[in-house]
C-alpha cells in the first residue's frame, strides 16, 4: 500500500501504483478538476506519476506559483508544435525554458525562411487551435539511444547533444513528452492537457546562439507569456506598456541625463543633469554612512595579477577581468574592491579596540561582461559600487548587521521604496570553513533580523562559498522586484590576505569581514530610480528643481533676480528667457519633468511675486518669492513621498 501524507497532516492509504491524479480524485472532484501537477517529497511530477511507498504529496493547482510555472513551460511546447505545423518538419526546435514572467523557445528555421514579430499573430492563431483540441501531455521514459532515435524520426538534431550529456552524467533513461503530433525531449512535468492554457501572448522575437555560444548556430528566440486568467494577462500586458514608457534607456537621453554609444560598450556618458542626479545620490549616501561611523577611502584601478591570485579572484574571475601589461607585469583592472580594502586594513597593527572598522568607497570597477548581457545602465562593464567592508570580531557581527539593516531601510524609504523583502542565504554544498563557524554566522544574521522583528525568507544553499549573506529586494512603482543591498559574512579573504588584529588575550586573530552595499552599483540604482519615478523625480532628487519662465523678454531682468535668489538658496534652477510663447516654455519644462515652473509677467513683477505651476497639479497661484523658496526647502528636507503608478502623476 502507498501511504500518502497530505499538507493538512492527514494520511491516505492507497493501492501501490495509484497516480497523483487519482489521489486528487479520491480527495474530491473539485480538486481533481483544478489539479495541474503534483509535488511528491518536494519534487514536481505529472498527475500520471505513480505512487508507491510512503510520501508527502501536495496537489498543485493554478493558485500555486508552481502551477503557473508548469503551465508556461507547457505553453512553450505548444508554441513549438504550432511552428512545426506552420513551417514543416525541417524546423528545428532546441530549448524552451520558463523565465521570469513568461517563457521563450529557440528555433532554427528552414533555410530561406525569415521570421519576424509580424508573424506572431499567425503563430498565436495556430496555438489557439492546439489549445482547443485539448491534447493530453504524455510522458515516456526511454534509454538515451532510443530517445535519439525517436527525435531523429521527427527530423530533430539539436537534442542529441543534450541527450549525450545526460548519458555521460550517468542517466540511464531520459523523458520524452508528447502532445498530439508533437514530440520533445523534456524533464517535465507538464499540465494534463493543452486545454489548461487559458490566456497567452507571444511578445517579441530576438536572435540567440545554440547553448549561448557565439561560435555555434544562430537561432531565433521567441518570447511569450501565459496566465490562467485573461484578466491577469491583460494586467500584465498593461504593466509592460507602462514599463516601456518608463524605460531608462529612452528617458535617460530624452531628459538629458546620459547617453551610451558603441565606442564605449557597457559604459555611460553622463550629461550635466545625469551627473547632478548621481552626485545627489552619492552625497546623500556619503553623509548617511559618515554619521554611522564609516571612513571613506580610495583605492587603485590597476593591481598586479599576484594580488588577485592571492585573493582567489584570479581563479574565479579571470575571464571577467580586463588585463593589461607593463614592464613585464600583468595588471588587472579591479572588478571589485574587497582586496584593496584589506590592503588598507593591513597597514599598521590593529587592536580589538580599533574594531569595528567600517571602510567605504564609491569604487569604480570594471568587468568584461558578455556583450549580449549588457542592458542600458542596468548591466554595464564600467560601474561604481557604493561599497563598504566592516572589519569586526565574531561577537560584533550581529550588532553590525543590525545597524546596517537600519541604515539600509532608511535609505530605501528616503528614495521612495517602502517595500523591502529580506532573504537569508545559508551554507551551500561547496563551501569552506567548519560547520560550527557556519552555524554561528548564520545564527548571527538570523538573530539580527529577529531582534528587529523583521520577517525574512531563508534561501537554503544560496550563501557564498565563504559565508552566509542577507539579500534585500525592493519593489518599485510597478511592483517589480529589484535586488539591491547585501551583507555577507567572510572569514576567508582576510585570512588569505594576512589580516590580523591583537585581541584582548594579546594573541593575533583573523577579523571577520562584512561585505556590504546598499545600492549595489550606482549605475544600476540610477536606472531603477529613473524607471521608478518615470523620470519625474521628487523635488529633492530632481536635477532641475525649478524652471524660471518669462512671458516676454521685457521681464528678463526680474527673471534673473528670481533665478539668483533661488540659486543662492541652494535650489537648482534653469531659466528660459527666450522669445517663444509662454505656452511653449511651459510645455518644454513639463516634458523635461521639472517639478516647479515660475511664470513671470507684468503682474508678478509689479507685485514682486511669482506665479507657481506644478508639473502635474498645474496652476498653484501667486505667492511671494521668499514663501515659495521656504516651501521648496521644506519639501526638499522631507524628501517627498513614494510615487503613484498613475501616468498622470508623473506626466508620462
Secondary structure, DSSP 8 states (H G I E B T S, - for coil): -EEEE-TTS-EEEE-TTEEHHHHHHHH-HHHHHHEEEEEETTEEE-TT-EE-SEEEEEEEETTSHHHHHHHHHHHHHHHHHHHHHHH-TT-EE----EETTEEEEEEE--TT----GGGHHHHHHHHHHHHHTT-BEEEEEE-HHHHHHHHHTTT--THHHHHHHHHHTT-S-EEEEEETTEEEE------SBGGG--EEEEEEEEEEEGGG-TTS-EEEEEEEEEESSHHHHHHHHHHHHHHHHH-HHHHHHHTTSEE--GGGTT--EE-HHHHHHHHHHHHHHHHHHHHTT-EE----SEEEHHHHHHHTHHHHHGGG--EEEETTEEEEE-S-SHHHHHHHHTSS--BGGG-SEEEEEEEEEE----GGG-BTTTB-SEEEEEEEEEEE-GGGHHHHHHHHHHHHHHHHHHTT---EEEEEE---SS--S-HHHHHHHHHHHHHHHHTTT---EEETT-SBTTB-EEEEEEE-TTS-EEEEEEEEEESSHHHHTT--EE-TTSSEE--EEEEEEEEEEHHHHHHHHHHHHTT---TTT-SS-EEEEESSGGGHHHHHHHHHHHHHTT--EEEE-SSS-HHHHHHHHHHTT-SEEEEE-HHHHHHTEEEEEETTTEEEEEEEHHHHHHHHHHHHHHT-----S-HHHHT-
